[in-house]
Amino acid sequence: MISRIVRVKAEFTGKEEVVVLPLYEGDKKPTGLVKKLDVLCHSAISKTLKSGHFKAEAGETLLLGLHLPRAPDYVLLVGLGKREKMDPERMAAAGGSASKLLKKHRFGSCHLFASDVLEESPDERLHPFLKGFLLAQYTFFLGERKQPTELKKLALMAGSSKAVSSAMRRAHMVAEYNQKVRDLVNLPANFLTPARLATEAQKLAKDHGLQCRVLGLRELQKMKMGAVLSVARGSKEEPRFINLHYNKGKSTRARVCLVGKAVTFDTGGISIKPWQHMEEMKGDMAGGALVLCVVAAAARMKLPLEIIGLVPAVENMPGGNAFRPGDVITTYTGKTIEVLSTDAEGRLILSDALAYAAEFKPDFIMDFATLTGAVVIALGTRIAGVMGTSQPHIDRLLEAGAVAGEPAWQLPLDKKFSESIKGDISDYKNYSGRDGSTITAAALLGEFVGKTPWVHVDIAGTFWSETGKVSYHSKGATGYGVDLVLRFLQSLANKK
């Protein structure tokens, strides 16, 4: 990740290695400071625009090598597309396209010209562009092979307004925690066990002044967290239950519980998955990683909220002691669930975690989970599925997703879906068939939150990129949700 971002005046000295110049489609004549740059470049920019070789379509890039006196060595033109169609996702994608090209050509530093287009509305333009730019530099690799050179320094050519400074700092922070989520999700299961995830949580707590309590096997047994214990039974790796607490006991505007599913590897258990793409199941703890990093980021931002992050961490393996289809599990609340599929384990561990969350008497509970493959079929890989019992919180979350460029979509959740998860020989069953399975999974979770306002976010489609085709993604974890949840929490903190 780029370790240093500085803001400098929008003045060209000729010492710049490369200047990144964002342009809207249809802008044929340079104006303002861009016109001055064009003069230094001997009209290279205006000639390129007039020639039609660069149309400034969304994500389009063109690197101009100049090597002229008083001019930057290179100017990288990056297209933003049509001005009226611009949104945060496209801005981030444009920033990512520029960043990837610089990475490909092994530039060590660059100047981002933000004084015109991006500075016009920093939170809507500069922040997403810069976020996409920073995230596109991300690389994850375990081994000795030399990796591509990453940018070390970024100079932002912009004014000194508070809005610009805020957008710059926020983008840098969001990218930092997004990449931390990516690192955790990308780690193989032999590196990231439930115990190692707990250690990572303790490190975050130490670095951010948080309280952290980690429950081990014996404590979970004493608490009778039957669902967590059952899922963990088939693995030699013992479960952990992580409690990360920010602003504990302090007077704040609201108490929020964030719950994240963390299955550090999911074979499906006895209901074993097909081998194709099973390696991606090291990322079945993405919800937990998101919660840990968001709580840490909220502490960095000093949000006036009390935030409790709860993460049940297990492996789901088909060992000789594994739980089986047909077993009936007694959960933390005493309610029973018949297991029809051991591959529907996420809703089991979350049933214990959500019931435990309700005991903190929070104003609001929200959980994040790579819960169902059905949400990918319904919404694809860009949009998370959202359901819950509190429409005001859902509306606030959807609005935050639109602004963050991390969209979510509400699916219906009513009592008819709750009927389908009632058990024949137990209170509930953990699977009720393919029809509406994303919603019926959420319906089961909703039985364990009591009367507390609650929202469930299914990130099974958004947490992973198989191709890395989005410019600011690489193959593997996407870090989806950091910007979205931080904006949501900030809106709660700002609420009087």
VEXDREN-2710 file (C-alpha; in Angstrom, 1 decimal):
% VEXDREN-2710
k/r/px/py/pz
1/MET/0.0/0.0/0.0
2/ILE/1.1/3.6/-0.7
3/SER/2.6/4.6/2.7
4/ARG/2.8/8.3/2.1
5/ILE/0.3/10.8/0.7
6/VAL/1.0/14.5/0.7
7/ARG/-0.9/17.5/-0.6
8/VAL/1.0/19.9/-2.8
9/LYS/0.1/23.0/-4.7
10/ALA/-1.1/22.6/-8.3
11/GLU/2.1/23.9/-9.8
12/PHE/4.2/22.1/-12.3
13/THR/7.9/22.2/-11.8
14/GLY/9.1/19.6/-14.4
15/LYS/10.4/17.4/-11.6
16/GLU/7.3/15.2/-11.6
17/GLU/7.8/11.6/-12.6
18/VAL/4.2/11.2/-13.8
19/VAL/1.1/13.4/-13.5
20/VAL/-2.3/11.6/-13.4
21/LEU/-4.8/13.7/-15.2
22/PRO/-8.6/12.7/-14.9
23/LEU/-10.8/14.0/-17.7
24/TYR/-14.5/13.8/-18.5
25/GLU/-15.6/12.4/-21.9
26/GLY/-16.4/15.2/-24.3
27/ASP/-14.0/17.7/-22.8
28/LYS/-12.0/18.6/-25.9
29/LYS/-10.2/21.7/-24.8
30/PRO/-8.0/22.0/-21.7
31/THR/-8.9/24.8/-19.4
32/GLY/-7.5/26.5/-16.3
33/LEU/-4.4/24.8/-14.9
34/VAL/-4.7/21.9/-17.3
35/LYS/-4.2/24.4/-20.1
36/LYS/-1.0/25.6/-18.4
37/LEU/0.1/22.0/-18.3
38/ASP/-0.7/21.5/-21.9
39/VAL/1.5/24.5/-22.8
40/LEU/4.4/22.9/-20.9
41/CYS/3.7/19.7/-22.8
42/HIS/3.9/21.4/-26.2
43/SER/0.1/20.9/-26.7
44/ALA/0.4/17.1/-26.4
45/ILE/-2.8/16.9/-24.3
46/SER/-5.0/19.0/-26.5
47/LYS/-3.6/17.3/-29.7
48/THR/-4.4/13.9/-28.2
49/LEU/-8.0/14.9/-27.3
50/LYS/-8.6/16.4/-30.8
51/SER/-7.2/13.4/-32.6
52/GLY/-9.7/11.1/-31.0
53/HIS/-7.0/8.6/-29.8
54/PHE/-8.2/9.2/-26.3
55/LYS/-11.9/9.8/-25.7
56/ALA/-11.9/9.8/-21.9
57/GLU/-14.4/6.9/-21.7
58/ALA/-14.8/5.5/-18.3
59/GLY/-11.6/3.7/-17.2
60/GLU/-9.7/4.5/-20.4
61/THR/-6.1/5.3/-19.9
62/LEU/-3.3/6.7/-22.1
63/LEU/0.3/7.3/-21.0
64/LEU/2.1/10.2/-22.7
65/GLY/5.9/10.2/-22.6
66/LEU/7.1/13.7/-22.8
67/HIS/10.6/14.4/-21.5
68/LEU/10.4/18.1/-22.2
69/PRO/12.0/20.9/-20.3
70/ARG/9.8/22.1/-17.4
71/ALA/7.2/19.4/-18.1
72/PRO/6.6/16.2/-16.2
73/ASP/8.3/13.1/-17.6
74/TYR/4.9/11.5/-18.2
75/VAL/1.3/12.5/-18.2
76/LEU/-1.3/9.7/-17.6
77/LEU/-4.7/10.6/-19.0
78/VAL/-7.5/8.7/-17.3
79/GLY/-11.1/8.8/-18.5
80/LEU/-14.1/9.4/-16.2
81/GLY/-16.8/8.8/-18.8
82/LYS/-19.7/11.1/-19.2
83/ARG/-20.1/13.7/-16.5
84/GLU/-23.8/13.1/-16.0
85/LYS/-23.3/9.4/-15.5
86/MET/-20.6/9.6/-12.9
87/ASP/-21.1/7.8/-9.6
88/PRO/-18.8/6.5/-6.8
89/GLU/-18.3/3.1/-8.4
90/ARG/-17.2/4.6/-11.7
91/MET/-15.0/7.1/-10.0
92/ALA/-13.3/4.3/-8.0
93/ALA/-12.9/2.2/-11.1
94/ALA/-11.3/5.1/-13.0
95/GLY/-8.8/5.6/-10.1
96/GLY/-8.1/1.9/-10.1
97/SER/-7.4/1.9/-13.9
98/ALA/-4.9/4.7/-13.6
99/SER/-3.2/3.0/-10.6
100/LYS/-2.9/-0.4/-12.3
101/LEU/-1.2/1.1/-15.3
102/LEU/1.3/2.9/-13.1
103/LYS/2.0/-0.3/-11.2
104/LYS/2.5/-2.1/-14.5
105/HIS/5.1/0.4/-15.6
106/ARG/6.8/0.3/-12.2
107/PHE/6.5/4.0/-11.3
108/GLY/7.7/4.7/-7.8
109/SER/5.8/8.0/-7.2
110/CYS/3.2/10.1/-8.9
111/HIS/1.3/13.4/-8.8
112/LEU/-2.5/13.2/-8.9
113/PHE/-4.0/16.4/-10.4
114/ALA/-7.2/17.0/-8.4
115/SER/-7.5/20.8/-8.6
116/ASP/-10.2/20.8/-11.3
117/VAL/-12.4/17.7/-11.7
118/LEU/-11.9/15.9/-8.4
119/GLU/-11.9/18.9/-6.2
120/GLU/-15.2/20.0/-7.4
121/SER/-17.0/17.8/-4.9
122/PRO/-14.3/16.0/-2.8
123/ASP/-16.5/13.5/-1.0
124/GLU/-18.3/12.4/-4.2
125/ARG/-15.3/12.5/-6.6
126/LEU/-11.9/12.8/-4.9
127/HIS/-12.7/10.2/-2.2
128/PRO/-13.8/7.3/-4.4
129/PHE/-11.2/8.0/-7.1
130/LEU/-8.4/8.1/-4.5
131/LYS/-9.8/5.0/-2.8
132/GLY/-9.9/3.0/-6.0
133/PHE/-6.4/4.3/-6.8
134/LEU/-5.0/3.1/-3.5
135/LEU/-6.8/-0.3/-3.5
136/ALA/-5.5/-1.1/-7.0
137/GLN/-2.0/-1.1/-5.6
138/TYR/-2.8/-4.1/-3.3
139/THR/-0.8/-7.3/-3.7
140/PHE/-1.1/-10.5/-1.7
141/PHE/1.6/-13.1/-2.1
142/LEU/3.2/-15.8/0.2
143/GLY/6.6/-16.8/-1.2
144/GLU/10.0/-15.6/-2.5
145/ARG/9.1/-14.6/-6.0
146/LYS/9.7/-10.9/-6.6
147/GLN/6.4/-8.9/-6.8
148/PRO/5.7/-5.9/-9.0
149/THR/6.9/-2.5/-7.6
150/GLU/4.2/-0.6/-5.8
151/LEU/4.0/3.2/-5.7
152/LYS/5.6/4.5/-2.5
153/LYS/4.5/8.1/-2.7
154/LEU/1.4/10.0/-3.9
155/ALA/1.4/13.8/-4.2
156/LEU/-2.1/15.2/-4.4
157/MET/-2.2/18.4/-6.4
158/ALA/-5.2/20.2/-4.8
159/GLY/-6.3/23.1/-2.7
160/SER/-6.1/23.3/1.0
161/SER/-9.8/23.2/1.8
162/LYS/-11.1/21.2/4.8
163/ALA/-13.2/19.1/2.4
164/VAL/-10.2/18.1/0.3
165/SER/-8.2/17.2/3.5
166/SER/-11.1/15.2/4.9
167/ALA/-11.6/13.3/1.6
168/MET/-7.9/12.5/1.3
169/ARG/-7.6/11.3/4.9
170/ARG/-10.8/9.2/4.7
171/ALA/-9.8/7.5/1.5
172/HIS/-6.4/6.6/2.9
173/MET/-8.0/5.2/6.1
174/VAL/-10.7/3.2/4.2
175/ALA/-8.1/1.7/1.9
176/GLU/-5.9/0.8/4.9
177/TYR/-8.7/-1.2/6.6
178/ASN/-10.0/-2.6/3.4
179/GLN/-6.6/-4.0/2.7
180/LYS/-6.4/-5.4/6.2
181/VAL/-9.7/-7.3/5.6
182/ARG/-8.3/-8.5/2.3
183/ASP/-5.1/-9.8/4.0
184/LEU/-7.1/-11.8/6.6
185/VAL/-9.5/-13.2/4.0
186/ASN/-6.7/-14.1/1.6
187/LEU/-4.7/-16.0/4.2
188/PRO/-4.9/-19.8/3.7
189/ALA/-6.6/-21.8/6.4
190/ASN/-3.3/-23.3/7.6
191/PHE/-2.2/-19.8/8.4
192/LEU/-5.4/-18.3/9.7
193/THR/-7.1/-20.7/12.2
194/PRO/-9.7/-19.5/14.8
195/ALA/-6.9/-19.1/17.3
196/ARG/-4.8/-17.0/14.9
197/LEU/-7.9/-14.8/14.1
198/ALA/-8.3/-14.2/17.8
199/THR/-4.6/-13.2/18.0
200/GLU/-5.2/-10.7/15.1
201/ALA/-8.2/-9.3/17.1
202/GLN/-6.0/-8.8/20.1
203/LYS/-3.4/-7.0/18.0
204/LEU/-6.1/-4.6/16.7
205/ALA/-7.3/-4.0/20.2
206/LYS/-3.8/-3.2/21.5
207/ASP/-3.2/-0.8/18.6
208/HIS/-6.5/1.0/18.9
209/GLY/-7.2/1.1/22.6
210/LEU/-10.0/-1.4/22.5
211/GLN/-11.0/-4.0/25.0
212/CYS/-10.8/-7.6/23.7
213/ARG/-12.1/-10.8/25.3
214/VAL/-11.5/-14.1/23.7
215/LEU/-13.6/-17.1/24.8
216/GLY/-12.1/-20.5/24.3
217/LEU/-13.5/-24.1/24.2
218/ARG/-14.0/-24.5/28.0
219/GLU/-15.7/-21.1/28.4
220/LEU/-18.0/-21.8/25.4
221/GLN/-18.9/-25.2/27.0
222/LYS/-19.7/-23.5/30.3
223/MET/-21.9/-20.9/28.4
224/LYS/-23.6/-23.8/26.5
225/MET/-23.1/-22.3/23.1
226/GLY/-24.2/-25.5/21.5
227/ALA/-24.4/-24.3/17.9
228/VAL/-20.8/-22.9/17.9
229/LEU/-19.5/-26.0/19.6
230/SER/-21.3/-28.4/17.3
231/VAL/-20.0/-26.8/14.1
232/ALA/-16.4/-26.9/15.5
233/ARG/-16.6/-30.5/16.6
234/GLY/-15.2/-32.0/13.4
235/SER/-11.9/-30.0/13.5
236/LYS/-8.8/-30.3/15.6
237/GLU/-8.8/-26.5/15.7
238/GLU/-10.7/-25.4/18.7
239/PRO/-13.3/-22.6/18.4
240/ARG/-12.9/-19.0/19.6
241/PHE/-15.5/-16.4/20.3
242/ILE/-14.1/-12.9/19.9
243/ASN/-15.5/-9.8/21.7
244/LEU/-14.0/-6.5/20.6
245/HIS/-15.4/-3.6/22.5
246/TYR/-15.0/0.1/21.7
247/ASN/-16.1/2.9/24.2
248/LYS/-17.2/0.3/26.8
249/GLY/-19.1/1.9/29.6
250/LYS/-18.8/5.4/28.1
251/SER/-21.7/7.7/27.6
252/THR/-22.4/7.7/23.8
253/ARG/-25.3/8.3/21.5
254/ALA/-26.0/4.6/20.8
255/ARG/-24.8/1.1/21.6
256/VAL/-24.3/-1.0/18.4
257/CYS/-23.5/-4.7/18.1
258/LEU/-21.8/-5.9/15.0
259/VAL/-21.7/-9.6/14.5
260/GLY/-19.5/-11.4/11.9
261/LYS/-19.4/-15.0/10.7
262/ALA/-15.9/-16.4/10.8
263/VAL/-15.6/-20.0/9.5
264/THR/-11.9/-20.0/8.8
265/PHE/-12.4/-22.9/6.4
266/ASP/-15.7/-24.5/5.3
267/THR/-15.6/-27.9/3.7
268/GLY/-19.3/-28.2/4.2
269/GLY/-18.7/-30.8/6.9
270/ILE/-20.4/-34.2/6.3
271/SER/-22.5/-32.5/3.6
272/ILE/-19.2/-31.9/1.8
273/LYS/-18.9/-29.3/-0.9
274/PRO/-17.7/-30.1/-4.5
275/TRP/-13.9/-29.7/-4.8
276/GLN/-14.2/-27.0/-7.5
277/HIS/-13.6/-23.6/-5.9
278/MET/-13.4/-25.1/-2.4
279/GLU/-10.1/-23.3/-1.9
280/GLU/-12.2/-20.0/-1.8
281/MET/-13.8/-21.3/1.4
282/LYS/-10.7/-20.0/3.3
283/GLY/-12.7/-16.7/2.9
284/ASP/-15.8/-17.9/4.8
285/MET/-14.6/-15.7/7.6
286/ALA/-15.0/-12.5/5.6
287/GLY/-17.9/-11.2/7.8
288/GLY/-15.7/-11.6/10.9
289/ALA/-12.7/-9.9/9.3
290/LEU/-15.0/-7.0/8.3
291/VAL/-16.4/-6.6/11.8
292/LEU/-12.9/-6.6/13.5
293/CYS/-11.5/-4.0/11.1
294/VAL/-14.6/-1.8/11.2
295/VAL/-14.5/-1.6/15.0
296/ALA/-10.8/-0.7/14.8
297/ALA/-11.5/2.0/12.2
298/ALA/-14.4/3.4/14.2
299/ALA/-12.0/3.8/17.1
300/ARG/-9.5/5.6/14.8
301/MET/-12.3/7.9/13.8
302/LYS/-13.4/8.4/17.4
303/LEU/-17.0/7.9/16.6
304/PRO/-19.3/8.8/19.5
305/LEU/-20.8/5.3/19.6
306/GLU/-20.3/2.3/21.8
307/ILE/-19.6/-0.6/19.4
308/ILE/-19.4/-4.3/20.3
309/GLY/-17.9/-6.6/17.7
310/LEU/-18.7/-10.3/18.2
311/VAL/-17.1/-12.9/16.0
312/PRO/-17.6/-16.6/16.4
313/ALA/-14.7/-18.4/14.8
314/VAL/-14.7/-22.1/13.9
315/GLU/-13.6/-24.6/11.2
316/ASN/-16.2/-26.8/9.6
317/MET/-14.6/-30.1/8.9
318/PRO/-15.8/-33.7/8.3
319/GLY/-13.9/-35.4/11.1
320/GLY/-14.8/-38.4/13.1
321/ASN/-16.5/-36.2/15.7
322/ALA/-18.2/-34.0/13.3
323/PHE/-21.9/-33.1/13.7
324/ARG/-24.2/-34.9/11.3
325/PRO/-27.3/-34.3/9.2
326/GLY/-30.2/-35.3/11.4
327/ASP/-28.6/-34.1/14.6
328/VAL/-30.6/-31.8/16.8
329/ILE/-28.5/-28.9/18.4
330/THR/-29.4/-27.0/21.5
331/THR/-28.4/-23.4/21.0
332/TYR/-27.3/-20.8/23.6
333/THR/-30.9/-19.7/24.1
334/GLY/-32.1/-23.3/24.7
335/LYS/-34.0/-23.4/21.4
336/THR/-33.3/-26.4/19.3
337/ILE/-32.3/-26.7/15.6
338/GLU/-32.4/-29.9/13.5
339/VAL/-29.4/-30.1/11.1
340/LEU/-30.5/-31.0/7.6
341/SER/-27.3/-29.8/6.0
342/THR/-24.0/-29.4/7.8
343/ASP/-23.1/-27.0/5.0
344/ALA/-25.6/-24.5/6.4
345/GLU/-23.3/-24.0/9.4
346/GLY/-23.0/-20.2/9.3
347/ARG/-26.6/-19.6/10.4
348/LEU/-25.9/-22.0/13.3
349/ILE/-22.9/-20.2/14.8
350/LEU/-24.7/-16.9/14.2
351/SER/-27.7/-18.0/16.1
352/ASP/-25.6/-18.3/19.2
353/ALA/-23.7/-15.1/18.5
354/LEU/-26.9/-13.0/17.8
355/ALA/-28.6/-14.3/21.0
356/TYR/-25.4/-13.4/23.0
357/ALA/-25.4/-9.9/21.3
358/ALA/-29.0/-9.3/22.4
359/GLU/-27.9/-9.7/26.1
360/PHE/-25.8/-6.5/25.8
361/LYS/-29.1/-4.7/25.3
362/PRO/-27.9/-2.7/22.3
363/ASP/-29.9/-0.2/20.4
364/PHE/-29.2/-2.1/17.2
365/ILE/-27.6/-5.3/15.9
366/MET/-26.2/-5.9/12.5
367/ASP/-24.5/-9.1/11.2
368/PHE/-22.3/-9.7/8.2
369/ALA/-21.9/-13.2/6.7
370/THR/-20.9/-15.1/3.6
371/LEU/-24.1/-17.0/4.2
372/THR/-25.7/-18.3/1.0
373/GLY/-24.7/-19.1/-2.6
374/ALA/-28.3/-18.1/-3.5
375/VAL/-27.6/-14.4/-2.9
376/VAL/-25.0/-14.6/-5.7
377/ILE/-27.6/-16.1/-8.1
378/ALA/-30.0/-13.3/-7.1
379/LEU/-27.8/-10.3/-7.0
380/GLY/-24.5/-11.2/-8.6
381/THR/-21.1/-10.2/-7.2
382/ARG/-21.5/-6.4/-6.9
383/ILE/-24.5/-6.1/-4.6
384/ALA/-25.0/-7.5/-1.1
385/GLY/-28.3/-8.8/0.1
386/VAL/-30.0/-7.0/3.1
387/MET/-32.9/-8.1/5.3
388/GLY/-34.0/-7.3/8.8
389/THR/-36.6/-6.0/11.2
390/SER/-35.7/-2.3/11.3
391/GLN/-36.6/-0.4/8.1
392/PRO/-35.0/2.9/9.2
393/HIS/-31.6/1.2/9.7
394/ILE/-32.0/-0.7/6.4
395/ASP/-32.7/2.6/4.6
396/ARG/-29.7/4.2/6.2
397/LEU/-27.5/1.3/5.2
398/LEU/-28.7/1.3/1.5
399/GLU/-28.0/5.0/1.3
400/ALA/-24.5/4.5/2.7
401/GLY/-23.9/1.8/0.2
402/ALA/-24.9/4.1/-2.7
403/VAL/-22.5/6.8/-1.5
404/ALA/-19.7/4.4/-0.8
405/GLY/-19.9/2.6/-4.1
406/GLU/-20.6/-0.6/-2.3
407/PRO/-24.2/-1.2/-3.2
408/ALA/-26.7/-3.4/-1.3
409/TRP/-30.3/-4.4/-2.1
410/GLN/-33.2/-5.2/0.3
411/LEU/-34.9/-8.5/0.0
412/PRO/-38.3/-9.1/1.6
413/LEU/-38.5/-10.8/5.1
414/ASP/-41.9/-11.5/6.5
415/LYS/-43.6/-14.1/8.7
416/LYS/-44.3/-16.4/5.8
417/PHE/-40.6/-17.1/5.5
418/SER/-40.4/-17.8/9.2
419/GLU/-43.0/-20.5/8.8
420/SER/-40.7/-22.4/6.4
421/ILE/-37.8/-22.8/9.0
422/LYS/-39.9/-24.3/11.7
423/GLY/-38.8/-27.9/12.5
424/ASP/-40.7/-31.1/12.6
425/ILE/-38.9/-32.6/15.6
426/SER/-37.3/-29.4/16.9
427/ASP/-38.0/-25.7/17.2
428/TYR/-36.3/-25.0/13.9
429/LYS/-34.4/-26.6/11.0
430/ASN/-31.3/-25.1/9.5
431/TYR/-32.3/-25.6/5.9
432/SER/-35.7/-25.4/4.2
433/GLY/-34.9/-26.0/0.5
434/ARG/-33.6/-23.9/-2.4
435/ASP/-36.7/-21.6/-2.8
436/GLY/-35.9/-18.2/-1.3
437/SER/-32.9/-19.8/0.6
438/THR/-31.1/-16.4/1.2
439/ILE/-34.3/-15.2/2.9
440/THR/-35.1/-18.3/4.9
441/ALA/-31.5/-18.3/6.2
442/ALA/-32.0/-14.8/7.4
443/ALA/-35.4/-15.8/8.8
444/LEU/-33.7/-18.3/11.1
445/LEU/-31.2/-15.7/12.3
446/GLY/-34.1/-13.3/13.1
447/GLU/-35.5/-15.8/15.6
448/PHE/-32.5/-15.2/17.9
449/VAL/-32.3/-11.4/18.2
450/GLY/-35.5/-11.0/20.3
451/LYS/-37.0/-7.5/20.0
452/THR/-33.8/-5.8/19.2
453/PRO/-33.8/-3.9/15.9
454/TRP/-31.6/-6.0/13.6
455/VAL/-30.3/-6.0/10.0
456/HIS/-28.6/-9.0/8.3
457/VAL/-26.1/-8.4/5.4
458/ASP/-25.3/-11.4/3.1
459/ILE/-21.9/-10.7/1.5
460/ALA/-21.4/-14.1/-0.1
461/GLY/-21.4/-12.5/-3.6
462/THR/-19.4/-9.4/-2.8
463/PHE/-16.5/-10.7/-0.6
464/TRP/-14.5/-12.4/-3.4
465/SER/-13.4/-11.7/-7.0
466/GLU/-12.6/-14.7/-9.1
467/THR/-11.2/-12.6/-11.9
468/GLY/-10.1/-9.3/-10.5
469/LYS/-11.7/-7.6/-13.5
470/VAL/-12.8/-4.6/-11.4
471/SER/-9.8/-2.3/-11.7
472/TYR/-9.3/-1.8/-7.9
473/HIS/-9.8/-5.5/-7.2
474/SER/-7.3/-8.3/-7.4
475/LYS/-8.1/-12.0/-7.6
476/GLY/-9.3/-13.0/-4.2
477/ALA/-10.7/-10.9/-1.4
478/THR/-12.4/-7.6/-2.2
479/GLY/-12.6/-6.0/1.3
480/TYR/-16.2/-5.2/0.5
481/GLY/-18.1/-3.3/3.2
482/VAL/-15.5/-1.2/5.0
483/ASP/-16.5/2.1/3.4
484/LEU/-20.2/1.1/3.5
485/VAL/-20.3/0.3/7.3
486/LEU/-18.1/3.2/8.3
487/ARG/-20.5/5.6/6.5
488/PHE/-23.4/3.9/8.1
489/LEU/-21.9/4.1/11.6
490/GLN/-21.0/7.8/11.0
491/SER/-24.6/8.5/10.1
492/LEU/-25.7/6.9/13.4
493/ALA/-23.1/9.0/15.3
494/ASN/-24.3/12.2/13.6
495/LYS/-28.0/11.4/14.4
496/LYS/-29.3/13.6/17.2
END
